[in-house]
Amino acid sequence: MGTIDFQNTATLAAHKLPLSHSASAGQYTYLSGQFAVVPETGKLINGGLAEQARQTFANIEATLTSLGRTFADVIKTTVYLRDMSDFAEMNSIYETYFPNGFPARTTVAVLGLPMDARIEIEIVVFTPR
């Protein structure tokens, strides 16, 4: 029987939520949804969708780095948008993080996100052992 390894990323803001930043099982690591919290302040970044998307990707990158992985290892993303009118702007930012090929993706509009964020992204990473 395999094991599950739960991890928290030291450089991300401390949280008191009942979750781990990531969990690995077999050859896959699942990252909890990330949104635009600035690690140094624990608060949502000021600005619109573009600023929030970039901070969200910075938070994802911090977790990937802590796992010894990069965006090239991402095989699936789920993007949650508070407003689907942000779809085109999100795509223009999203594509810059995956220059070597796009992972499978689902994008959905949701009624609300934590801290009134405009975007949240969760990912699945291939982590061969």
MMTF fields as JSON, N, C-alpha, C and O atoms, coordinates in Angstrom:
{
  "mmtfVersion": "1.0.0",
  "mmtfProducer": "UNKNOWN",
  "numBonds": 515,
  "numAtoms": 516,
  "numGroups": 129,
  "numChains": 1,
  "numModels": 1,
  "chainsPerModel": [1],
  "groupsPerChain": [129],
  "chainIdList": ["A"],
  "bondAtomList": [4, 2, 8, 6, 12, 10, 16, 14, 20, 18, 24, 22, 28, 26, 32, 30, 36, 34, 40, 38, 44, 42, 48, 46, 52, 50, 56, 54, 60, 58, 64, 62, 68, 66, 72, 70, 76, 74, 80, 78, 84, 82, 88, 86, 92, 90, 96, 94, 100, 98, 104, 102, 108, 106, 112, 110, 116, 114, 120, 118, 124, 122, 128, 126, 132, 130, 136, 134, 140, 138, 144, 142, 148, 146, 152, 150, 156, 154, 160, 158, 164, 162, 168, 166, 172, 170, 176, 174, 180, 178, 184, 182, 188, 186, 192, 190, 196, 194, 200, 198, 204, 202, 208, 206, 212, 210, 216, 214, 220, 218, 224, 222, 228, 226, 232, 230, 236, 234, 240, 238, 244, 242, 248, 246, 252, 250, 256, 254, 260, 258, 264, 262, 268, 266, 272, 270, 276, 274, 280, 278, 284, 282, 288, 286, 292, 290, 296, 294, 300, 298, 304, 302, 308, 306, 312, 310, 316, 314, 320, 318, 324, 322, 328, 326, 332, 330, 336, 334, 340, 338, 344, 342, 348, 346, 352, 350, 356, 354, 360, 358, 364, 362, 368, 366, 372, 370, 376, 374, 380, 378, 384, 382, 388, 386, 392, 390, 396, 394, 400, 398, 404, 402, 408, 406, 412, 410, 416, 414, 420, 418, 424, 422, 428, 426, 432, 430, 436, 434, 440, 438, 444, 442, 448, 446, 452, 450, 456, 454, 460, 458, 464, 462, 468, 466, 472, 470, 476, 474, 480, 478, 484, 482, 488, 486, 492, 490, 496, 494, 500, 498, 504, 502, 508, 506, 512, 510],
  "bondOrderList": [1, 1, 1, 1, 1, 1, 1, 1, 1, 1, 1, 1, 1, 1, 1, 1, 1, 1, 1, 1, 1, 1, 1, 1, 1, 1, 1, 1, 1, 1, 1, 1, 1, 1, 1, 1, 1, 1, 1, 1, 1, 1, 1, 1, 1, 1, 1, 1, 1, 1, 1, 1, 1, 1, 1, 1, 1, 1, 1, 1, 1, 1, 1, 1, 1, 1, 1, 1, 1, 1, 1, 1, 1, 1, 1, 1, 1, 1, 1, 1, 1, 1, 1, 1, 1, 1, 1, 1, 1, 1, 1, 1, 1, 1, 1, 1, 1, 1, 1, 1, 1, 1, 1, 1, 1, 1, 1, 1, 1, 1, 1, 1, 1, 1, 1, 1, 1, 1, 1, 1, 1, 1, 1, 1, 1, 1, 1, 1],
  "groupList": [{"groupName": "MET", "atomNameList": ["N", "CA", "C", "O"], "elementList": ["N", "C", "C", "O"], "formalChargeList": [0, 0, 0, 0], "bondAtomList": [1, 0, 2, 1, 3, 2], "bondOrderList": [1, 1, 2], "singleLetterCode": "M", "chemCompType": "L-PEPTIDE LINKING"}, {"groupName": "GLY", "atomNameList": ["N", "CA", "C", "O"], "elementList": ["N", "C", "C", "O"], "formalChargeList": [0, 0, 0, 0], "bondAtomList": [1, 0, 2, 1, 3, 2], "bondOrderList": [1, 1, 2], "singleLetterCode": "G", "chemCompType": "PEPTIDE LINKING"}, {"groupName": "THR", "atomNameList": ["N", "CA", "C", "O"], "elementList": ["N", "C", "C", "O"], "formalChargeList": [0, 0, 0, 0], "bondAtomList": [1, 0, 2, 1, 3, 2], "bondOrderList": [1, 1, 2], "singleLetterCode": "T", "chemCompType": "L-PEPTIDE LINKING"}, {"groupName": "ILE", "atomNameList": ["N", "CA", "C", "O"], "elementList": ["N", "C", "C", "O"], "formalChargeList": [0, 0, 0, 0], "bondAtomList": [1, 0, 2, 1, 3, 2], "bondOrderList": [1, 1, 2], "singleLetterCode": "I", "chemCompType": "L-PEPTIDE LINKING"}, {"groupName": "ASP", "atomNameList": ["N", "CA", "C", "O"], "elementList": ["N", "C", "C", "O"], "formalChargeList": [0, 0, 0, 0], "bondAtomList": [1, 0, 2, 1, 3, 2], "bondOrderList": [1, 1, 2], "singleLetterCode": "D", "chemCompType": "L-PEPTIDE LINKING"}, {"groupName": "PHE", "atomNameList": ["N", "CA", "C", "O"], "elementList": ["N", "C", "C", "O"], "formalChargeList": [0, 0, 0, 0], "bondAtomList": [1, 0, 2, 1, 3, 2], "bondOrderList": [1, 1, 2], "singleLetterCode": "F", "chemCompType": "L-PEPTIDE LINKING"}, {"groupName": "GLN", "atomNameList": ["N", "CA", "C", "O"], "elementList": ["N", "C", "C", "O"], "formalChargeList": [0, 0, 0, 0], "bondAtomList": [1, 0, 2, 1, 3, 2], "bondOrderList": [1, 1, 2], "singleLetterCode": "Q", "chemCompType": "L-PEPTIDE LINKING"}, {"groupName": "ASN", "atomNameList": ["N", "CA", "C", "O"], "elementList": ["N", "C", "C", "O"], "formalChargeList": [0, 0, 0, 0], "bondAtomList": [1, 0, 2, 1, 3, 2], "bondOrderList": [1, 1, 2], "singleLetterCode": "N", "chemCompType": "L-PEPTIDE LINKING"}, {"groupName": "ALA", "atomNameList": ["N", "CA", "C", "O"], "elementList": ["N", "C", "C", "O"], "formalChargeList": [0, 0, 0, 0], "bondAtomList": [1, 0, 2, 1, 3, 2], "bondOrderList": [1, 1, 2], "singleLetterCode": "A", "chemCompType": "L-PEPTIDE LINKING"}, {"groupName": "LEU", "atomNameList": ["N", "CA", "C", "O"], "elementList": ["N", "C", "C", "O"], "formalChargeList": [0, 0, 0, 0], "bondAtomList": [1, 0, 2, 1, 3, 2], "bondOrderList": [1, 1, 2], "singleLetterCode": "L", "chemCompType": "L-PEPTIDE LINKING"}, {"groupName": "HIS", "atomNameList": ["N", "CA", "C", "O"], "elementList": ["N", "C", "C", "O"], "formalChargeList": [0, 0, 0, 0], "bondAtomList": [1, 0, 2, 1, 3, 2], "bondOrderList": [1, 1, 2], "singleLetterCode": "H", "chemCompType": "L-PEPTIDE LINKING"}, {"groupName": "LYS", "atomNameList": ["N", "CA", "C", "O"], "elementList": ["N", "C", "C", "O"], "formalChargeList": [0, 0, 0, 0], "bondAtomList": [1, 0, 2, 1, 3, 2], "bondOrderList": [1, 1, 2], "singleLetterCode": "K", "chemCompType": "L-PEPTIDE LINKING"}, {"groupName": "PRO", "atomNameList": ["N", "CA", "C", "O"], "elementList": ["N", "C", "C", "O"], "formalChargeList": [0, 0, 0, 0], "bondAtomList": [1, 0, 2, 1, 3, 2], "bondOrderList": [1, 1, 2], "singleLetterCode": "P", "chemCompType": "L-PEPTIDE LINKING"}, {"groupName": "SER", "atomNameList": ["N", "CA", "C", "O"], "elementList": ["N", "C", "C", "O"], "formalChargeList": [0, 0, 0, 0], "bondAtomList": [1, 0, 2, 1, 3, 2], "bondOrderList": [1, 1, 2], "singleLetterCode": "S", "chemCompType": "L-PEPTIDE LINKING"}, {"groupName": "TYR", "atomNameList": ["N", "CA", "C", "O"], "elementList": ["N", "C", "C", "O"], "formalChargeList": [0, 0, 0, 0], "bondAtomList": [1, 0, 2, 1, 3, 2], "bondOrderList": [1, 1, 2], "singleLetterCode": "Y", "chemCompType": "L-PEPTIDE LINKING"}, {"groupName": "VAL", "atomNameList": ["N", "CA", "C", "O"], "elementList": ["N", "C", "C", "O"], "formalChargeList": [0, 0, 0, 0], "bondAtomList": [1, 0, 2, 1, 3, 2], "bondOrderList": [1, 1, 2], "singleLetterCode": "V", "chemCompType": "L-PEPTIDE LINKING"}, {"groupName": "GLU", "atomNameList": ["N", "CA", "C", "O"], "elementList": ["N", "C", "C", "O"], "formalChargeList": [0, 0, 0, 0], "bondAtomList": [1, 0, 2, 1, 3, 2], "bondOrderList": [1, 1, 2], "singleLetterCode": "E", "chemCompType": "L-PEPTIDE LINKING"}, {"groupName": "ARG", "atomNameList": ["N", "CA", "C", "O"], "elementList": ["N", "C", "C", "O"], "formalChargeList": [0, 0, 0, 0], "bondAtomList": [1, 0, 2, 1, 3, 2], "bondOrderList": [1, 1, 2], "singleLetterCode": "R", "chemCompType": "L-PEPTIDE LINKING"}],
  "groupTypeList": [0, 1, 2, 3, 4, 5, 6, 7, 2, 8, 2, 9, 8, 8, 10, 11, 9, 12, 9, 13, 10, 13, 8, 13, 8, 1, 6, 14, 2, 14, 9, 13, 1, 6, 5, 8, 15, 15, 12, 16, 2, 1, 11, 9, 3, 7, 1, 1, 9, 8, 16, 6, 8, 17, 6, 2, 5, 8, 7, 3, 16, 8, 2, 9, 2, 13, 9, 1, 17, 2, 5, 8, 4, 15, 3, 11, 2, 2, 15, 14, 9, 17, 4, 0, 13, 4, 5, 8, 16, 0, 7, 13, 3, 14, 16, 2, 14, 5, 12, 7, 1, 5, 12, 8, 17, 2, 2, 15, 8, 15, 9, 1, 9, 12, 0, 4, 8, 17, 3, 16, 3, 16, 3, 15, 15, 5, 2, 12, 17],
  "groupIdList": [1, 2, 3, 4, 5, 6, 7, 8, 9, 10, 11, 12, 13, 14, 15, 16, 17, 18, 19, 20, 21, 22, 23, 24, 25, 26, 27, 28, 29, 30, 31, 32, 33, 34, 35, 36, 37, 38, 39, 40, 41, 42, 43, 44, 45, 46, 47, 48, 49, 50, 51, 52, 53, 54, 55, 56, 57, 58, 59, 60, 61, 62, 63, 64, 65, 66, 67, 68, 69, 70, 71, 72, 73, 74, 75, 76, 77, 78, 79, 80, 81, 82, 83, 84, 85, 86, 87, 88, 89, 90, 91, 92, 93, 94, 95, 96, 97, 98, 99, 100, 101, 102, 103, 104, 105, 106, 107, 108, 109, 110, 111, 112, 113, 114, 115, 116, 117, 118, 119, 120, 121, 122, 123, 124, 125, 126, 127, 128, 129],
  "secStructList": [7, 7, 7, 3, 3, 3, 3, 7, 7, 6, 6, 1, 7, 7, 7, 7, 1, 1, 7, 7, 1, 3, 3, 3, 3, 6, 6, 3, 3, 3, 3, 3, 3, 3, 7, 7, 3, 3, 6, 6, 6, 6, 3, 3, 7, 1, 1, 1, 2, 2, 2, 2, 2, 2, 2, 2, 2, 2, 2, 2, 2, 2, 2, 2, 2, 2, 6, 6, 7, 7, 4, 4, 4, 3, 3, 3, 3, 3, 3, 3, 3, 1, 7, 4, 4, 4, 2, 2, 2, 2, 2, 2, 2, 2, 4, 4, 4, 7, 6, 6, 7, 7, 7, 3, 3, 3, 3, 3, 3, 7, 1, 7, 7, 4, 4, 4, 7, 1, 3, 3, 3, 3, 3, 3, 3, 3, 7, 7, 7],
  "xCoordList": [0.846, 0.0, 0.887, 1.896, 0.531, 1.295, 1.044, 0.177, 1.825, 1.665, 1.263, 1.438, 0.732, 0.372, 1.234, 1.35, 1.841, 2.717, 2.083, 1.863, 1.794, 1.202, 2.293, 3.134, 2.299, 3.333, 2.722, 1.645, 3.448, 3.142, 4.386, 5.507, 4.187, 5.281, 5.643, 4.819, 6.876, 7.315, 7.198, 6.929, 7.397, 7.401, 5.997, 5.854, 4.981, 3.625, 3.09, 3.559, 2.105, 1.517, 1.005, 0.406, 1.252, 0.736, -0.786, -1.372, -1.4, -2.864, -3.328, -2.58, -4.551, -5.127, -6.305, -7.266, -6.215, -7.274, -6.953, -5.782, -7.963, -7.735, -7.358, -8.128, -6.148, -5.669, -4.161, -3.526, -3.589, -2.153, -1.976, -2.877, -0.817, -0.562, -0.512, -0.911, -0.017, 0.021, 0.001, 0.313, -0.378, -0.392, 0.094, -0.378, 1.052, 1.609, 1.174, 1.159, 0.823, 0.465, 0.928, 0.515, 1.783, 2.311, 3.1, 3.966, 2.803, 3.542, 2.885, 3.232, 1.946, 1.225, 1.204, 1.117, 1.285, 1.137, -0.008, -0.067, -0.897, -2.069, -1.857, -1.647, -1.911, -1.773, -3.15, -4.035, -3.314, -4.557, -4.717, -3.739, -5.943, -6.193, -5.401, -5.352, -4.786, -4.028, -4.739, -5.309, -4.694, -5.194, -4.206, -3.126, -4.53, -3.555, -3.215, -3.225, -2.917, -2.487, -0.994, -0.206, -0.617, 0.793, 1.376, 0.924, 2.367, 2.884, 3.361, 3.174, 3.968, 4.509, 3.43, 3.665, 2.249, 1.194, 0.021, -0.717, -0.153, -1.308, -2.6, -3.69, -2.473, -3.651, -3.681, -2.658, -4.871, -5.047, -4.322, -4.384, -3.633, -2.905, -3.889, -5.012, -3.465, -4.279, -4.259, -3.258, -5.353, -5.395, -6.506, -7.318, -6.502, -7.536, -7.108, -6.232, -7.748, -7.498, -6.026, -5.465, -5.388, -4.001, -3.072, -2.258, -3.181, -2.331, -2.616, -1.698, -3.886, -4.245, -3.774, -3.305, -3.89, -3.435, -1.929, -1.462, -1.172, 0.292, 0.705, 1.624, 0.037, 0.351, -0.033, 0.677, -1.155, -1.578, -0.529, -0.164, -0.037, 1.003, 2.307, 3.024, 2.631, 3.829, 3.696, 4.665, 2.502, 2.265, 2.362, 2.914, 1.827, 1.939, 3.413, 3.873, 4.139, 5.56, 6.346, 7.262, 6.0, 6.675, 6.476, 7.412, 5.276, 5.019, 5.728, 6.321, 5.672, 6.379, 7.875, 8.479, 8.457, 9.888, 10.209, 11.217, 9.347, 9.581, 9.529, 10.095, 8.852, 8.747, 9.81, 9.877, 10.645, 11.653, 11.051, 11.587, 9.946, 9.226, 9.066, 9.324, 8.637, 8.39, 7.031, 6.344, 6.654, 5.394, 5.413, 4.353, 6.594, 6.691, 6.19, 5.883, 6.102, 5.636, 4.13, 3.59, 3.449, 2.004, 1.255, 1.478, 0.359, -0.404, -1.88, -2.563, -2.386, -3.799, -3.969, -3.356, -4.798, -5.16, -6.672, -7.38, -7.145, -8.535, -8.499, -7.923, -9.115, -9.136, -10.556, -11.52, -10.662, -11.946, -11.93, -11.06, -12.882, -13.01, -14.295, -15.34, -14.21, -15.425, -16.298, -17.511, -15.686, -16.428, -15.86, -14.692, -16.67, -16.2, -15.804, -15.181, -16.149, -15.676, -14.165, -13.561, -13.546, -12.089, -11.375, -10.149, -12.122, -11.566, -10.437, -9.369, -10.642, -9.631, -8.378, -7.261, -8.553, -7.403, -6.634, -5.403, -7.359, -6.713, -5.916, -4.78, -6.483, -5.78, -4.474, -3.47, -4.478, -3.262, -2.138, -0.964, -2.473, -1.474, -1.114, 0.062, -2.113, -1.943, -0.951, -0.059, -1.098, -0.264, 1.223, 2.063, 1.564, 2.978, 3.678, 4.907, 2.933, 3.52, 3.73, 4.341, 3.231, 3.325, 3.87, 3.17, 5.106, 5.636, 5.938, 6.088, 6.028, 6.391, 5.205, 5.392, 4.013, 2.808, 1.835, 2.231, 0.579, -0.457, -0.967, -1.237, -1.101, -1.693, -3.198, -3.797, -3.786, -5.245, -5.804, -5.18, -6.975, -7.503, -9.026, -9.675, -9.565, -10.977, -11.054, -10.305, -11.951, -12.175, -13.659, -14.499, -13.968, -15.368, -15.554, -14.633, -16.748, -17.116, -17.787, -18.577, -17.456, -18.014, -18.646, -18.33, -19.523, -20.233, -19.311, -19.476, -18.359, -17.449, -16.202, -16.187, -15.149, -13.877, -13.406, -13.851, -12.507, -12.014, -11.446, -10.827, -11.662, -11.156, -11.632, -11.024, -12.703, -13.277, -12.305, -12.328, -11.452, -10.504, -11.25, -12.401, -10.576, -11.165, -10.794, -11.457, -9.715, -9.214, -8.619, -8.02, -8.799, -8.15, -7.753, -8.502, -6.571, -6.089, -5.565, -4.803, -5.985, -5.408, -4.768, -5.192, -3.742, -3.022, -2.686, -2.685, -2.4, -1.88, -0.534, -0.395, 0.464, 1.84, 2.288, 2.013, 2.972, 3.584, 4.891, 5.778, 5.014, 6.203, 6.716, 6.552, 7.328, 7.815, 8.846, 9.657, 8.807, 9.717, 10.85, 11.711],
  "yCoordList": [-1.18, 0.0, 1.237, 1.27, 2.241, 3.471, 4.396, 4.158, 5.447, 6.433, 7.769, 8.012, 8.611, 9.976, 10.91, 10.751, 11.886, 12.847, 14.229, 14.737, 14.83, 16.163, 17.187, 16.982, 18.3, 19.317, 20.711, 20.997, 21.565, 22.99, 23.744, 23.345, 24.832, 25.613, 26.724, 27.588, 26.702, 27.657, 29.106, 29.98, 29.382, 30.776, 31.35, 32.554, 30.524, 31.044, 31.473, 31.023, 32.349, 32.853, 31.69, 30.741, 31.789, 30.78, 30.849, 31.929, 29.712, 29.68, 28.799, 27.97, 28.998, 28.185, 27.398, 27.111, 27.058, 26.302, 24.818, 24.441, 23.984, 22.537, 21.982, 21.244, 22.352, 21.879, 21.932, 22.598, 21.224, 21.282, 22.009, 21.995, 22.652, 23.311, 22.293, 22.584, 21.085, 20.04, 18.674, 18.524, 17.677, 16.291, 15.427, 15.553, 14.544, 13.663, 12.233, 11.759, 11.561, 10.142, 9.516, 9.93, 8.52, 7.9, 8.902, 9.599, 8.976, 9.856, 11.221, 11.949, 11.568, 12.824, 13.631, 13.081, 14.94, 15.86, 16.807, 17.365, 16.974, 17.835, 19.08, 18.989, 20.238, 21.498, 22.049, 22.112, 22.444, 23.099, 24.374, 24.945, 24.81, 26.045, 27.2, 27.381, 27.974, 29.156, 30.391, 30.386, 31.433, 32.711, 33.787, 33.467, 35.031, 36.128, 36.706, 37.923, 35.847, 36.324, 36.617, 35.783, 37.792, 38.172, 37.494, 37.769, 36.618, 35.86, 36.742, 36.385, 37.872, 38.738, 39.393, 39.703, 39.607, 40.31, 39.419, 39.728, 38.309, 37.457, 38.056, 37.576, 39.116, 39.799, 39.669, 39.435, 39.824, 39.794, 40.969, 42.086, 40.727, 41.78, 42.839, 42.517, 44.083, 45.161, 45.047, 44.628, 45.416, 45.429, 44.556, 43.994, 44.47, 43.721, 42.303, 41.732, 41.753, 40.367, 40.13, 39.121, 41.01, 40.794, 40.671, 39.75, 41.57, 41.523, 40.266, 39.615, 39.939, 38.747, 37.47, 36.547, 37.407, 36.216, 36.04, 34.929, 37.108, 37.012, 36.594, 35.791, 37.129, 36.728, 35.275, 34.545, 34.859, 33.462, 32.544, 31.537, 32.881, 32.067, 32.112, 31.113, 33.243, 33.32, 32.373, 31.724, 32.3, 31.394, 29.935, 29.097, 29.641, 28.284, 27.949, 26.855, 28.899, 28.663, 28.39, 27.568, 29.065, 28.823, 27.38, 26.742, 26.871, 25.476, 24.523, 23.538, 24.81, 23.956, 23.904, 22.832, 25.05, 25.126, 24.3, 23.595, 24.392, 23.629, 22.127, 21.341, 21.737, 20.32, 19.909, 18.746, 20.87, 20.571, 20.441, 19.726, 21.122, 21.044, 22.432, 23.443, 22.464, 23.72, 23.634, 22.616, 24.715, 24.706, 23.665, 23.226, 23.266, 22.244, 20.884, 20.015, 20.688, 19.423, 19.392, 18.358, 20.508, 20.595, 19.87, 20.128, 18.954, 18.203, 18.59, 18.296, 19.253, 19.63, 20.857, 20.96, 21.79, 22.943, 23.077, 22.674, 23.644, 24.068, 25.531, 25.886, 26.371, 27.813, 28.204, 27.896, 28.877, 29.381, 30.896, 31.573, 31.42, 32.866, 33.35, 32.709, 34.476, 35.064, 35.685, 35.808, 36.074, 36.698, 36.188, 36.426, 35.498, 34.917, 35.981, 35.653, 37.243, 38.302, 38.503, 39.197, 37.909, 37.955, 36.847, 36.751, 36.019, 34.839, 35.196, 34.587, 36.153, 36.502, 37.077, 36.723, 37.948, 38.523, 37.439, 37.429, 36.531, 35.424, 34.58, 34.209, 34.269, 33.458, 34.105, 33.414, 35.417, 36.096, 36.012, 35.999, 35.955, 35.801, 34.328, 33.979, 33.481, 32.039, 31.461, 30.701, 31.813, 31.202, 31.513, 30.759, 32.597, 32.933, 31.985, 31.909, 31.271, 30.347, 28.94, 28.095, 28.689, 27.362, 27.449, 27.084, 27.925, 28.125, 26.828, 26.847, 25.703, 24.437, 23.522, 22.352, 24.018, 23.216, 23.427, 23.579, 23.431, 23.721, 22.441, 21.46, 22.448, 21.286, 21.223, 22.197, 20.084, 19.982, 21.023, 21.322, 21.566, 22.633, 22.646, 22.345, 23.0, 23.304, 24.724, 25.071, 25.543, 26.892, 27.035, 26.759, 27.463, 27.638, 28.989, 29.52, 29.524, 30.73, 30.292, 29.349, 30.996, 30.667, 31.911, 33.039, 31.686, 32.788, 33.621, 34.837, 32.981, 33.703, 32.897, 31.679, 33.579, 32.95, 33.525, 34.603, 32.822, 33.343, 34.751, 35.086, 35.554, 36.928, 37.787, 38.812, 37.372, 38.085, 38.138, 39.084, 37.117, 37.038, 36.909, 36.474, 37.294, 37.191, 35.879, 35.465, 35.208, 34.004, 33.059, 33.496, 31.774, 30.73, 29.632, 29.317, 29.047, 28.006, 26.836, 27.02, 25.633, 24.425, 23.627, 23.702, 22.862, 22.133, 20.716, 20.392, 19.882, 18.537, 18.481, 18.9, 17.955, 17.919, 16.456, 15.63, 16.16, 14.846, 14.836, 15.646, 13.93, 13.865, 12.426, 11.745, 11.965, 10.584, 10.375, 11.257, 9.234, 8.928, 8.038, 7.677],
  "zCoordList": [0.0, 0.0, 0.0, 0.704, -0.768, -0.864, 0.312, 1.152, 0.341, 1.403, 0.803, -0.391, 1.637, 1.257, 2.081, 3.296, 1.417, 2.078, 1.978, 0.879, 3.11, 3.157, 3.411, 4.287, 2.656, 2.785, 2.92, 2.396, 3.64, 3.673, 3.228, 3.544, 2.494, 1.939, 2.905, 3.207, 3.389, 4.42, 3.975, 4.799, 2.677, 2.221, 2.009, 1.797, 2.061, 1.915, 3.27, 4.315, 3.229, 4.465, 5.316, 4.809, 6.597, 7.519, 7.515, 7.436, 7.6, 7.615, 8.764, 9.282, 9.138, 10.204, 9.658, 10.372, 8.39, 7.752, 7.815, 7.875, 7.802, 7.854, 6.477, 5.863, 5.997, 4.701, 4.657, 5.475, 3.693, 3.413, 2.093, 1.253, 1.895, 0.615, -0.514, -1.642, -0.203, -1.225, -0.561, 0.62, -1.364, -0.912, -2.069, -3.199, -1.765, -2.79, -2.531, -1.395, -3.612, -3.555, -4.859, -5.943, -4.744, -5.951, -6.767, -6.238, -8.048, -8.955, -9.152, -10.082, -8.287, -8.461, -7.172, -6.074, -7.33, -6.205, -6.542, -7.637, -5.603, -5.754, -4.913, -3.704, -5.549, -4.813, -4.481, -5.335, -3.228, -2.834, -3.64, -4.122, -3.781, -4.506, -3.912, -2.695, -4.79, -4.381, -4.907, -5.998, -4.119, -4.603, -4.213, -3.717, -4.415, -4.423, -3.056, -2.876, -2.102, -0.794, -0.851, -1.298, -0.403, -0.332, 0.915, 2.027, 0.75, 1.904, 3.063, 4.226, 2.759, 3.816, 4.667, 5.835, 4.092, 4.829, 5.212, 6.147, 4.486, 4.727, 4.195, 4.504, 3.387, 2.841, 1.332, 0.688, 0.782, -0.665, -1.296, -0.783, -2.408, -3.103, -3.61, -3.995, -3.606, -4.176, -5.692, -6.274, -6.324, -7.78, -8.322, -7.588, -9.638, -10.333, -10.651, -10.001, -11.667, -12.054, -12.4, -11.973, -13.148, -13.571, -12.364, -12.306, -11.418, -10.229, -9.409, -8.91, -9.279, -8.513, -9.203, -8.536, -10.516, -11.238, -11.083, -10.834, -11.226, -11.097, -9.69, -9.531, -8.664, -7.286, -7.046, -6.355, -7.615, -7.496, -8.1, -7.493, -9.293, -9.921, -9.123, -9.075, -8.499, -7.657, -6.459, -6.065, -5.889, -4.767, -5.213, -4.499, -6.387, -6.934, -7.174, -6.849, -7.743, -8.024, -6.739, -6.741, -5.653, -4.369, -3.926, -3.446, -4.083, -3.709, -4.657, -4.219, -5.959, -6.922, -6.597, -6.603, -6.319, -6.003, -4.76, -4.719, -3.75, -2.518, -2.773, -2.014, -3.836, -4.212, -5.225, -5.623, -5.645, -6.665, -8.05, -8.897, -8.289, -9.57, -10.171, -9.517, -11.431, -12.145, -12.831, -12.752, -13.502, -14.246, -15.369, -15.816, -15.827, -16.868, -16.383, -17.199, -15.061, -14.49, -14.246, -13.851, -14.475, -14.226, -15.338, -16.521, -14.943, -15.943, -15.99, -16.972, -14.932, -14.89, -14.02, -12.957, -14.464, -13.645, -13.595, -14.518, -12.515, -12.411, -12.002, -10.974, -12.812, -12.568, -12.17, -12.871, -11.048, -10.567, -10.724, -10.175, -11.465, -11.659, -11.014, -11.127, -10.343, -9.761, -10.843, -10.672, -11.951, -13.044, -14.369, -14.678, -15.138, -16.393, -17.412, -18.421, -17.174, -18.071, -17.929, -18.748, -16.907, -16.73, -17.509, -17.459, -18.219, -18.895, -19.868, -19.804, -20.754, -21.758, -21.088, -21.466, -20.111, -19.412, -18.662, -18.666, -18.021, -17.318, -18.3, -18.004, -19.46, -20.459, -20.905, -21.077, -21.092, -21.565, -20.531, -20.902, -19.266, -18.208, -18.039, -17.949, -17.997, -17.81, -18.816, -18.439, -20.079, -21.116, -20.947, -21.439, -20.267, -20.084, -19.113, -19.113, -18.297, -17.327, -17.889, -17.234, -19.089, -19.682, -21.109, -22.054, -21.281, -22.627, -23.384, -24.606, -22.667, -23.314, -23.568, -23.905, -23.418, -23.627, -22.479, -21.324, -22.814, -21.826, -21.186, -21.879, -19.859, -19.19, -19.468, -19.925, -19.19, -19.249, -18.27, -17.252, -18.583, -17.734, -17.733, -18.734, -16.591, -16.438, -15.88, -14.967, -16.42, -15.892, -15.604, -16.461, -14.403, -14.02, -13.332, -12.711, -13.455, -12.716, -11.42, -11.398, -10.346, -9.038, -8.426, -8.803, -7.498, -6.86, -5.964, -5.864, -5.327, -4.448, -4.175, -4.352, -3.741, -3.387, -2.056, -1.662, -1.353, -0.075, -0.217, -1.226, 0.79, 0.87, -0.305, -0.614, -0.948, -2.092, -3.273, -4.061, -3.388, -4.506, -5.825, -5.864, -6.905, -8.244, -8.926, -9.878, -8.435, -9.086, -8.032, -7.049, -8.262, -7.476, -8.453, -9.378, -8.249, -9.156, -8.334, -7.385, -8.711, -8.136, -9.259, -10.413, -8.907, -9.961, -9.51, -8.322, -10.519, -10.315, -11.009, -12.158, -10.292, -10.781, -10.913, -10.043, -11.998, -12.179, -11.413, -11.681, -10.466, -9.604, -9.553, -8.541, -10.63, -10.621, -9.518, -9.236, -8.916, -7.798, -8.252, -7.45]
}
